[in-house]
């Protein structure tokens, strides 16, 4: 049932405390880079998040996008949606860290899959997490398992499998799923390369009975010792791509050249369009948070929806999207949104969706529509011009 636009009433401090979620909001806000919101985490906090996912036993997947991922996602709608819906999005590329600084919300560090996986495996050996290695060549897969078990005697490798090289549509998914389900792992490390591994995970993770799937690219080859990584100083300075290019110049030169051109142009365009250019700051969220019916939370967002304003209104944002109610955000009075604001809307959308709830952007202003449209986010978010509040009576 459709109701007219809700009225907003100021809550008392006691009412606001009553509806505040028990879990604290993250210490850092996400940032959207070319329309893909990245979680602002360190490698240690990323590992802690994965351990929490395992404890929850709910199916989830982790992606580690680099520049090439983002360039591919601009023309591949399926990959873009996969990155948007991922339960944890990690920054696998120093250029993305630099880009986040230009966009006004610096990511704390690069969290490359090749760094994350060995650190997580050490934790898995301590806690008894069961691993399954999927992909790479049969030789690399078997050698990686042998080296890991030699290095971590307590590690439980529940299974490993390197399926024949075929397209996604031709793969024997029934056999792969059967092997994984029989092994009952806690984490599946998938090494098919992008975008094949991300698409395979997105299509199958819900049926595997596994808490976490992670796309790891060439990491199994690294673990097997068949592909060497760049020296540490090159990794820290963002020059690892030069090392990879020297290893495989014929395969990588054209890809790197195209990626660099497209990414540079797109990042400059995003920075230019989402820069305040001296606009005075304003509140990001009013404290007019009310409830319409037993299921809906309603909030009016006003002024700038950017990082400084969001941080000033952090307590209010903790109340928005608390996983207990469907949420309606009135964005009619938002006059500016930046990369942090866009990422926050996507994060709240994912949070609500994963909890079986809805997030509706009500009457988004033209600046909001224009910015979200340029980042290819309008089709991911639910917009409404009239209030879609259900009659729960």
C-alpha positions in Angstrom: 0.0 0.0 0.0 1.3 3.5 -0.9 1.1 6.3 1.7 1.7 10.0 1.2 5.1 11.4 2.1 5.8 11.0 5.8 6.1 13.9 8.2 9.3 14.1 10.3 9.3 14.7 14.0 12.3 15.3 16.2 13.0 12.4 18.5 14.1 12.7 22.1 17.6 11.6 23.1 16.0 8.6 24.9 14.2 7.6 21.7 17.4 7.8 19.7 19.3 5.7 22.1 16.5 3.1 22.1 16.8 2.5 18.4 20.6 2.6 18.2 22.0 -0.7 16.9 24.1 -2.7 19.3 27.0 -3.2 16.8 29.2 -0.1 16.4 29.6 1.5 13.0 32.9 1.0 11.3 35.7 3.4 12.3 36.3 4.3 8.7 33.8 5.1 5.9 33.9 3.3 2.5 34.9 5.1 -0.7 33.5 4.6 -4.2 36.1 4.4 -6.9 34.6 4.3 -10.4 31.3 3.3 -8.9 32.8 0.4 -6.8 32.7 1.0 -3.0 35.8 -0.2 -1.2 35.8 -1.2 2.4 38.2 0.9 4.3 40.2 -1.8 6.1 43.7 -2.8 6.8 44.9 -6.4 6.1 44.5 -7.2 9.8 40.9 -6.0 10.0 40.1 -7.7 6.7 41.3 -11.0 8.2 39.2 -10.3 11.3 36.2 -9.7 9.1 36.7 -13.0 7.3 37.0 -14.8 10.6 33.7 -13.2 11.6 32.1 -14.4 8.4 33.2 -18.0 9.1 31.8 -17.7 12.6 28.4 -16.6 11.2 28.2 -19.6 8.9 26.2 -17.5 6.4 27.4 -17.8 2.7 29.5 -14.7 1.7 32.2 -13.8 -0.8 35.2 -11.5 -0.9 36.6 -9.7 -3.9 40.0 -8.0 -4.3 39.6 -5.6 -7.2 42.5 -3.9 -8.9 42.6 -1.3 -11.7 41.9 -4.0 -14.3 38.8 -5.1 -12.4 37.4 -1.6 -12.4 38.1 -1.1 -16.1 36.4 -4.4 -17.0 33.4 -3.6 -14.7 32.7 -0.4 -16.7 31.7 -2.5 -19.7 30.6 -5.7 -17.9 27.4 -5.2 -16.1 27.5 -8.6 -14.4 30.9 -8.1 -13.0 29.9 -4.6 -11.8 27.0 -6.0 -9.9 29.1 -8.7 -8.4 31.6 -6.2 -7.1 28.7 -4.0 -5.7 27.1 -7.0 -3.9 30.3 -8.5 -2.5 30.3 -8.9 1.3 33.9 -7.5 1.5 35.6 -5.4 -1.1 39.4 -5.1 -0.7 41.8 -2.8 -2.5 44.3 -4.9 -4.5 46.4 -2.1 -6.1 48.4 0.9 -5.0 46.9 3.1 -7.7 43.5 2.6 -6.0 45.0 3.8 -2.7 46.3 6.9 -4.5 42.9 7.4 -6.1 41.1 7.2 -2.8 43.4 10.1 -1.5 42.5 12.3 -4.5 38.8 11.5 -3.8 39.0 12.7 -0.2 38.8 9.5 1.7 42.1 7.7 1.8 42.1 3.9 2.1 44.4 2.9 4.9 46.5 0.5 2.8 46.6 -1.9 -0.1 45.1 -5.3 0.8 46.4 -7.5 -2.0 45.1 -11.1 -2.2 48.7 -12.3 -2.5 49.4 -10.7 0.9 46.0 -11.5 2.6 45.9 -15.2 1.8 49.2 -16.3 3.4 48.4 -14.3 6.5 44.9 -15.8 6.7 46.3 -19.3 6.1 48.5 -18.8 9.2 45.4 -17.9 11.2 43.5 -20.9 9.7 46.2 -23.2 10.9 45.9 -21.8 14.5 42.1 -21.9 14.6 41.4 -25.1 12.6 39.6 -23.5 9.7 39.2 -25.9 6.8 40.4 -24.7 3.4 39.6 -25.8 -0.2 41.9 -24.6 -3.1 40.1 -24.4 -6.4 41.7 -23.6 -9.7 45.2 -22.9 -11.1 46.9 -25.8 -12.9 46.8 -29.3 -11.3 50.6 -29.1 -10.8 50.4 -25.7 -9.1 47.4 -26.6 -7.0 49.0 -29.8 -5.7 52.3 -28.2 -5.1 50.7 -25.3 -3.2 48.9 -27.7 -0.9 52.1 -29.6 -0.2 54.1 -26.5 0.6 51.3 -25.1 2.8 51.1 -28.3 4.8 54.8 -28.4 5.2 54.9 -24.8 6.4 51.8 -25.1 8.6 51.6 -28.6 10.0 48.3 -27.9 11.7 46.6 -26.6 8.6 43.5 -28.5 7.5 43.3 -28.5 3.7 39.9 -30.2 3.3 40.3 -30.5 -0.4 41.7 -29.1 -3.6 40.7 -29.4 -7.3 41.9 -28.0 -10.6 39.0 -28.4 -13.1 39.8 -28.7 -16.8 40.1 -25.3 -18.4 36.8 -24.4 -20.0 34.5 -21.4 -20.3 32.0 -20.7 -17.5 29.2 -22.1 -19.5 31.1 -25.3 -20.2 32.4 -26.0 -16.8 31.2 -29.1 -14.9 29.8 -27.1 -12.0 27.9 -30.1 -10.6 31.2 -31.9 -10.1 32.9 -28.9 -8.6 30.0 -28.3 -6.2 29.9 -32.0 -5.2 33.6 -32.0 -4.3 33.4 -28.8 -2.3 30.2 -29.9 -0.4 31.9 -33.3 0.4 35.0 -31.5 1.8 32.9 -29.2 4.0 35.5 -26.3 4.0 35.1 -23.0 5.8 36.8 -21.1 3.0 37.2 -21.7 -0.7 40.1 -20.0 -2.5 39.1 -19.6 -6.1 41.9 -19.1 -8.7 40.3 -18.8 -12.2 41.4 -15.2 -13.0 39.1 -12.2 -13.3 36.3 -12.0 -14.2 35.8 -15.8 -14.4 36.4 -16.5 -10.8 34.1 -13.7 -9.6 31.3 -14.8 -11.9 31.7 -18.4 -10.8 31.6 -17.5 -7.1 28.6 -15.2 -7.5 26.7 -17.9 -9.4 27.5 -20.7 -7.0 28.5 -19.5 -3.5 25.0 -19.7 -2.1 24.7 -23.4 -2.9 28.1 -24.6 -1.7 27.3 -24.6 2.1 30.6 -22.7 2.6 30.8 -19.5 4.8 33.4 -17.7 2.6 34.6 -17.8 -1.0 37.5 -15.6 -2.0 38.7 -14.9 -5.6 42.5 -15.0 -5.3 43.7 -14.7 -8.9 47.3 -15.9 -9.2 47.8 -16.4 -5.5 47.8 -20.3 -5.8 50.6 -20.0 -8.3 52.5 -17.7 -5.8 51.9 -20.3 -3.0 53.2 -23.0 -5.2 56.4 -21.0 -5.9 55.7 -21.2 -9.7 55.3 -17.4 -10.0 57.5 -15.0 -8.2 56.3 -11.8 -6.8 58.1 -8.5 -7.1 60.5 -7.4 -4.4 58.9 -5.9 -1.3 60.2 -2.4 -2.1 58.4 -2.5 -5.5 55.2 -3.8 -3.8 55.3 -0.9 -1.3 56.0 1.8 -3.9 53.2 0.6 -6.3 55.6 -0.7 -8.9 54.7 -4.4 -8.8 52.9 -4.0 -12.2 56.3 -3.3 -13.8 57.7 -6.5 -12.4 54.7 -8.4 -13.8 55.0 -6.7 -17.1 58.6 -7.7 -17.4 57.6 -11.3 -16.7 54.9 -11.5 -19.3 55.3 -8.5 -21.7 53.3 -9.9 -24.6 50.3 -10.8 -22.6 50.2 -7.7 -20.3 51.5 -4.7 -22.3 48.3 -3.9 -24.2 46.1 -4.6 -21.1 48.2 -2.4 -18.9 48.3 0.4 -21.5 44.5 0.3 -22.0 43.8 0.1 -18.3 46.0 3.1 -17.5 44.4 5.3 -20.1 40.8 4.4 -19.1 41.4 4.5 -15.4 43.3 7.8 -15.4 40.6 9.6 -17.5 37.8 8.1 -15.4 39.3 9.0 -12.1 40.0 12.6 -13.1 36.4 12.9 -14.3 35.1 11.5 -11.0 37.3 13.8 -9.0 36.2 16.9 -11.1 32.5 16.1 -10.9 32.4 15.2 -7.2 34.6 18.0 -5.9 32.9 20.7 -3.8 34.8 23.6 -5.4 34.5 25.8 -2.3 30.9 25.0 -1.5 30.3 25.6 2.2 29.9 22.5 4.4 26.5 21.5 5.6 24.9 18.8 7.7 24.8 15.3 6.1 21.9 14.0 8.1 19.3 15.8 10.2 18.4 14.4 13.5 14.8 14.1 12.3 14.6 10.4 12.4 11.2 8.9 12.9 9.4 5.6 12.4 6.4 5.0 10.1 4.7 1.7 11.1 6.4 -1.2 12.8 8.8 -2.0 9.9 9.9 1.3 8.4 12.6 3.7 9.6 12.5 7.1 7.9 15.2 9.7 7.8 15.7 13.0 6.0 19.2 13.8 4.7 19.9 17.4 4.0 22.8 19.6 2.6 26.0 17.9 1.6 26.3 14.1 1.7 30.1 14.0 1.8 32.8 12.7 4.1 33.1 15.7 6.4 29.4 16.0 6.9 28.9 12.3 7.3 31.6 12.2 10.1 29.9 15.1 11.8 26.6 13.2 11.8 28.1 9.8 12.6 25.7 9.0 15.4 22.7 9.6 13.1 24.2 7.4 10.4 24.6 4.6 13.0 20.9 4.7 13.5 20.2 4.5 9.7 20.0 1.0 8.4 20.2 -0.8 11.7 19.1 -4.2 10.2 15.9 -4.1 12.2 13.6 -2.2 9.8 13.2 -1.3 6.2 14.7 2.1 5.6 13.6 5.1 3.6 16.0 8.0 3.1 14.6 11.3 1.9 17.3 12.8 -0.3 15.2 15.7 -1.8 17.3 18.3 0.0 20.8 17.0 -0.7 22.7 19.5 -2.8 26.0 17.6 -3.1 27.3 14.0 -2.8 30.9 12.9 -3.0 32.6 9.5 -3.4 32.1 8.7 0.3 28.4 9.5 0.3 27.8 7.3 -2.8 29.8 4.5 -1.2 27.8 4.8 2.0 24.5 4.5 0.2 25.7 1.3 -1.5 27.0 0.0 1.9 23.6 0.6 3.5 21.8 -1.0 0.5 24.0 -4.1 0.9 23.5 -4.2 4.7 19.7 -4.0 4.3 19.6 -6.6 1.5 21.7 -9.1 3.4 19.4 -8.7 6.3 16.3 -9.3 4.1 15.3 -5.6 4.3 14.9 -2.7 1.9 16.6 0.6 1.5 14.6 3.1 -0.6 16.1 6.5 -1.7 13.0 8.8 -1.6 12.8 11.7 -4.0 16.6 11.9 -4.7 17.6 15.4 -5.8 19.1 16.1 -9.2 22.7 16.3 -7.9 22.2 12.9 -6.3 20.7 11.3 -9.4 23.4 12.9 -11.7 26.3 11.7 -9.5 24.9 8.2 -9.0 24.1 7.9 -12.6 27.7 8.8 -13.7 28.9 6.0 -11.4 26.5 3.5 -12.8 24.8 3.0 -9.4 21.2 3.9 -10.2 20.2 0.4 -11.3 21.7 -1.0 -8.1 19.8 1.3 -5.7 16.0 1.5 -5.2 14.6 4.9 -5.9 11.0 6.1 -5.4 9.1 9.3 -5.9 6.2 8.2 -3.6 6.6 6.5 -0.3 6.7 2.7 -0.6 5.7 2.2 3.0 3.8 -1.0 3.5 0.7 -1.2 5.6 1.8 -3.7 8.2 -1.3 -3.4 10.3 
